[in-house]
Amino acid sequence: QVQLVESGGGLVQAGGSLRLSCAASRSISSFNAMGWYRQAPGKQRELVATITSGGTRDYIDSVKGRFTISSDNAKNTVYLQMSSLKPEDTAVYYCNARWGLVFPLSSWGQGTQVTVSS
């Protein structure tokens, strides 16, 4: 069992910034990858950003240049720095971790609400 605890969501004006945090219950170096996903009302959950254990980062096109995913191994924490926020970014943001080679497993955080007003 892996616990992921998220924080940092809130209400901001368009153009503002937020930093989301995801703290894991064990070393994040044990995961193959971690990522951030979001789900807006009436829409399916979508990928936002991922980071692999090797440090490779990937982003959905709509957030490139505005969002940055990073990790701090000493704190067992992954971050999502969000800048130039738009109302379209409004969603519940979820942290995810994947691990295992023979029987891959994943765990999800509880989600944190991000609301961007215009």
VEXMILUM-117638 format. One record per residue (C-alpha): x, y, z; residue in one letter. Coordinates in steps of 0.001 Angstrom, whole numbers, padded with zeros to 6 digits. Example, Ala and Ser with C-alpha at 12.3 -4.5 7.8 and 13.67 -1.06 7.14 Angstrom:
{px 012300	py -004500	pz 007800	residu A}
{px 013670	py -001060	pz 007140	residu S}
//
This chain:
{px 000000	py 000000	pz 000000	residu Q}
{px 001247	py 003453	pz -000979	residu V}
{px -000244	py 006659	pz 000346	residu Q}
{px -000113	py 009874	pz -001657	residu L}
{px -001042	py 013089	pz 000132	residu V}
{px -001749	py 016125	pz -002020	residu E}
{px -001853	py 019789	pz -001099	residu S}
{px -001630	py 023224	pz -002671	residu G}
{px -004922	py 023586	pz -004496	residu G}
{px -007014	py 026701	pz -004207	residu G}
{px -008712	py 029610	pz -005923	residu L}
{px -006655	py 031973	pz -008074	residu V}
{px -007239	py 034656	pz -010668	residu Q}
{px -006413	py 034031	pz -014307	residu A}
{px -002708	py 034604	pz -014854	residu G}
{px -001838	py 033550	pz -011332	residu G}
{px 000259	py 030665	pz -010057	residu S}
{px -000071	py 027669	pz -007752	residu L}
{px 002259	py 024881	pz -006698	residu R}
{px 000759	py 021480	pz -006005	residu L}
{px 002586	py 018972	pz -003801	residu S}
{px 002291	py 015190	pz -003602	residu C}
{px 003994	py 013522	pz -000642	residu A}
{px 004489	py 009752	pz -000854	residu A}
{px 004635	py 007315	pz 002060	residu S}
{px 007858	py 005767	pz 000777	residu R}
{px 010813	py 006677	pz -001395	residu S}
{px 009712	py 007999	pz -004758	residu I}
{px 012804	py 006396	pz -006259	residu S}
{px 010954	py 003080	pz -005924	residu S}
{px 008360	py 004215	pz -008472	residu F}
{px 008750	py 003807	pz -012209	residu N}
{px 006977	py 007097	pz -012765	residu A}
{px 004806	py 009673	pz -011084	residu M}
{px 002327	py 011978	pz -012683	residu G}
{px -000341	py 014590	pz -012343	residu W}
{px -003781	py 014196	pz -013878	residu Y}
{px -006861	py 016382	pz -013812	residu R}
{px -010582	py 015998	pz -014228	residu Q}
{px -012906	py 018881	pz -015004	residu A}
{px -016682	py 018684	pz -014481	residu P}
{px -018316	py 016575	pz -017179	residu G}
{px -014987	py 015475	pz -018643	residu K}
{px -012749	py 012434	pz -018374	residu Q}
{px -009565	py 012481	pz -016349	residu R}
{px -006606	py 013497	pz -018500	residu E}
{px -002851	py 013443	pz -018230	residu L}
{px -001187	py 016717	pz -017289	residu V}
{px 002460	py 015829	pz -016647	residu A}
{px 004662	py 012844	pz -015810	residu T}
{px 008179	py 012307	pz -014518	residu I}
{px 010025	py 008985	pz -014659	residu T}
{px 012534	py 007614	pz -012182	residu S}
{px 015197	py 008589	pz -014701	residu G}
{px 014052	py 012200	pz -014723	residu G}
{px 012291	py 012276	pz -018087	residu T}
{px 009433	py 014767	pz -018094	residu R}
{px 006411	py 014923	pz -020336	residu D}
{px 003446	py 017297	pz -020594	residu Y}
{px 000130	py 017552	pz -022314	residu I}
{px 000286	py 020147	pz -025077	residu D}
{px -002124	py 022573	pz -023440	residu S}
{px 000160	py 023122	pz -020423	residu V}
{px 003580	py 023134	pz -022075	residu K}
{px 005509	py 026253	pz -021171	residu G}
{px 003210	py 026977	pz -018239	residu R}
{px 003461	py 023927	pz -015948	residu F}
{px 006573	py 022246	pz -014567	residu T}
{px 006735	py 018867	pz -012836	residu I}
{px 009631	py 018270	pz -010460	residu S}
{px 010672	py 015968	pz -007632	residu S}
{px 012529	py 016156	pz -004336	residu D}
{px 013751	py 012690	pz -003378	residu N}
{px 014804	py 013785	pz 000104	residu A}
{px 011232	py 014827	pz 000844	residu K}
{px 009561	py 011968	pz -001079	residu N}
{px 007573	py 014649	pz -002860	residu T}
{px 006595	py 015515	pz -006424	residu V}
{px 005475	py 019017	pz -007354	residu Y}
{px 003483	py 020631	pz -010107	residu L}
{px 004309	py 024301	pz -010528	residu Q}
{px 001495	py 025975	pz -012441	residu M}
{px 001894	py 029458	pz -013902	residu S}
{px -000152	py 031657	pz -016230	residu S}
{px -003244	py 029804	pz -015122	residu L}
{px -006342	py 029922	pz -017291	residu K}
{px -009995	py 029258	pz -016447	residu P}
{px -009696	py 026123	pz -018603	residu E}
{px -007239	py 024741	pz -016030	residu D}
{px -010019	py 024504	pz -013453	residu T}
{px -010259	py 020868	pz -012359	residu A}
{px -009565	py 018404	pz -009593	residu V}
{px -005888	py 017491	pz -009832	residu Y}
{px -004753	py 013975	pz -008876	residu Y}
{px -001313	py 012594	pz -008094	residu C}
{px -000418	py 009123	pz -009372	residu N}
{px 002459	py 006708	pz -008788	residu A}
{px 003287	py 003584	pz -010802	residu R}
{px 005623	py 000772	pz -009825	residu W}
{px 006419	py -002865	pz -010471	residu G}
{px 007821	py -004749	pz -013435	residu L}
{px 006059	py -008126	pz -013382	residu V}
{px 002712	py -006957	pz -011984	residu F}
{px 002552	py -003192	pz -012457	residu P}
{px 000561	py -001358	pz -009840	residu L}
{px -000541	py 002200	pz -009323	residu S}
{px -001832	py 004416	pz -006556	residu S}
{px -003809	py 007653	pz -006593	residu W}
{px -003972	py 010617	pz -004288	residu G}
{px -007242	py 012020	pz -003018	residu Q}
{px -007255	py 014966	pz -005401	residu G}
{px -007024	py 018698	pz -004825	residu T}
{px -009312	py 021329	pz -006328	residu Q}
{px -007856	py 024065	pz -008508	residu V}
{px -010212	py 026862	pz -009504	residu T}
{px -009141	py 029677	pz -011825	residu V}
{px -011427	py 032690	pz -012090	residu S}
{px -011425	py 035365	pz -014777	residu S}
//
